[in-house]
Amino acid sequence: MPNQNTSAPRQICEQRRRFLKWLAASPLAVVPMTSFSAPYLVEGQSAADVASRLFDQMITSPDQALSLFDFERVASMNLPPAHFGYLASATDDGNMRTVNRAAFDKFDLRMTRLHGQGRPDLSVELFGEQFDAPFFICPVSSLRAFHPEGELAMARAARATNIPMSISTFSSTGIEQVNQAYRQPVWFQLYLQSQFEASTELVQRAEQSGSKVLLFTVDSPARSTSSVGALYERLDTRDCTACHNDFIGQRWHKPMVAPLSSNGMPEQTGPFLDWSIIDRLRNITDMKIVVKGIETQADAEAARSVGVDAVYVSNHGGRVMHSGRAALNCLPEVVAGAGQLPVLIDSGFRRGSDVFKALALGATAVGFGRPFIWGMAAFGQEGAEKAVDMVMRELRTSMIHAGAGKVQDIHAGMLS
Ligand SMILES: Cc1cc2nc3c(=O)[nH]c(=O)nc-3n(C[C@H](O)[C@H](O)[C@H](O)COP(=O)(O)O)c2cc1C
């Protein structure tokens, strides 16, 4: 006869363990957990978020990620609050991020079966170069604020996955070094400087480094408040004057703008600019000019009429102006206005199926800003690479279900 007195606690223990296991697996477990306040605002909830709340752990390596949002959570823990806030920041209450995301839910994929298309080919040609997927790394300023290797880690990840890489005017690494890491010239993004001579220096430096594509950003003639970023800044109690010294400005650690001369007359920019600026740029460079931040058919037509090489739909990831339209919702009219020109798009893309939807609505390629930076901030180059790889896999899955054998096969009839 077993001694019932000694086995009883073991049984209770076992029952408790089973109960906890059941609870952890049950959706009920999530209910009380949602009342936990996460230390950081995260955009997406994922299985790993739920697991981390239950078991007090986050993913510890890129291969554990189940969605891009798993990287966001690790990034939110790795980064100083002000840096994470800068990345997360969007206008006012962050509403434009929600608006961008909500647009994707309005479209569904029409699944088709037994189509015999085989493994989808994601490759595309963009501006005369061959790439392994129809999406690219957006220009984002100061990548070293998110990882010590910044643009270099991102460029290596882009090379390893063979997708286009771009850098910002306010990049924290010079274009020549980034080109070396990418083993090919990257695309360069231009913010017009108040002296046109300085813009000329920037563009010519990019061109001399071998860059063939100029992303000319026109979507920020004025900015509304970013309370999300400001709130995170208040959480950051570090002494940040070494990098953010208002007296000398922040230019010294921005190698593209730091050496610019102050030759020439300052000119009014922002709301004073008109389409004649494209002619002036055309006169100083042979690079392909892509105008970034277009939202309407009329502007796409204007861009086409002044001879740009491509238009780029973007609301800057919802960072510039509230009460705007989701980038995806602007896409069809921009495609109509762009005629035969390639149309790029970004703002709010988080999954391969999002990319699929944009391609079906006429986009040529899709940009990712924050998500690949979450990957990099979480696990460096490896994290960024894994994030790119996840989107590739998700896009391939969407294409299989929609019956598209290659990117060019994707069309509006595959959505409803
Ligand atoms: C932290 C941050 C800095 C950015 N800096 C620039 C920039 O210097 N130039 C630019 O054209 N766009 C910039 N963008 C906008 C991105 O190029 C892109 O339009 C946007 O991030 C896409 O939205 P997503 O982050 O939702 O993918 C920035 C975006 C973020 C998040």
The ligand as a Tripos MOL2 file, in Angstrom:
@<TRIPOS>MOLECULE
LIG
   31    33     1     0     0
SMALL
NO_CHARGES

@<TRIPOS>ATOM
      1 C1         12.8510   57.1960  -36.5700 C.3       1 LIG1
      2 C2         12.4720   57.5430  -37.9930 C.ar      1 LIG1
      3 C3         13.2650   58.4420  -38.6830 C.ar      1 LIG1
      4 C4         12.9580   58.7260  -40.0100 C.ar      1 LIG1
      5 N1         13.8020   59.5330  -40.7200 N.ar      1 LIG1
      6 C5         13.5360   59.7870  -42.0160 C.ar      1 LIG1
      7 C6         14.4190   60.5650  -42.8080 C.ar      1 LIG1
      8 O1         15.4570   61.0130  -42.3320 O.2       1 LIG1
      9 N2         14.0790   60.8050  -44.0970 N.ar      1 LIG1
     10 C7         12.9150   60.3190  -44.6670 C.ar      1 LIG1
     11 O2         12.6550   60.5650  -45.8360 O.2       1 LIG1
     12 N3         12.0890   59.5460  -43.9440 N.ar      1 LIG1
     13 C8         12.3680   59.2600  -42.6560 C.ar      1 LIG1
     14 N4         11.5260   58.4580  -41.9430 N.ar      1 LIG1
     15 C9         10.3300   57.8840  -42.5990 C.3       1 LIG1
     16 C10        10.6680   56.5500  -43.2660 C.3       1 LIG1
     17 O3         11.4820   56.7260  -44.3870 O.3       1 LIG1
     18 C11         9.3920   55.8390  -43.7100 C.3       1 LIG1
     19 O4          8.6620   56.7100  -44.5310 O.3       1 LIG1
     20 C12         8.5180   55.3570  -42.5590 C.3       1 LIG1
     21 O5          9.2840   54.9400  -41.4750 O.3       1 LIG1
     22 C13         7.6640   54.1890  -43.0380 C.3       1 LIG1
     23 O6          6.7410   53.8220  -42.0710 O.3       1 LIG1
     24 P1          6.9400   52.5590  -41.0930 P.3       1 LIG1
     25 O7          7.9650   52.9720  -40.0840 O.co2     1 LIG1
     26 O8          5.5810   52.4120  -40.5290 O.co2     1 LIG1
     27 O9          7.3980   51.3900  -41.9210 O.co2     1 LIG1
     28 C14        11.8140   58.1510  -40.6210 C.ar      1 LIG1
     29 C15        11.0510   57.2340  -39.9030 C.ar      1 LIG1
     30 C16        11.3860   56.9150  -38.6080 C.ar      1 LIG1
     31 C17        10.5520   55.8890  -37.8980 C.3       1 LIG1
@<TRIPOS>BOND
     1     1     2 1
     2     2     3 ar
     3     2    30 ar
     4     3     4 ar
     5     4     5 ar
     6     4    28 ar
     7     5     6 ar
     8     6     7 ar
     9     6    13 1
    10     7     8 2
    11     7     9 ar
    12     9    10 ar
    13    10    11 2
    14    10    12 ar
    15    12    13 ar
    16    13    14 ar
    17    14    15 1
    18    14    28 ar
    19    15    16 1
    20    16    17 1
    21    16    18 1
    22    18    19 1
    23    18    20 1
    24    20    21 1
    25    20    22 1
    26    22    23 1
    27    23    24 1
    28    24    25 2
    29    24    26 1
    30    24    27 1
    31    28    29 ar
    32    29    30 ar
    33    30    31 1
@<TRIPOS>SUBSTRUCTURE
     1 LIG1         1 GROUP 0 **** ****
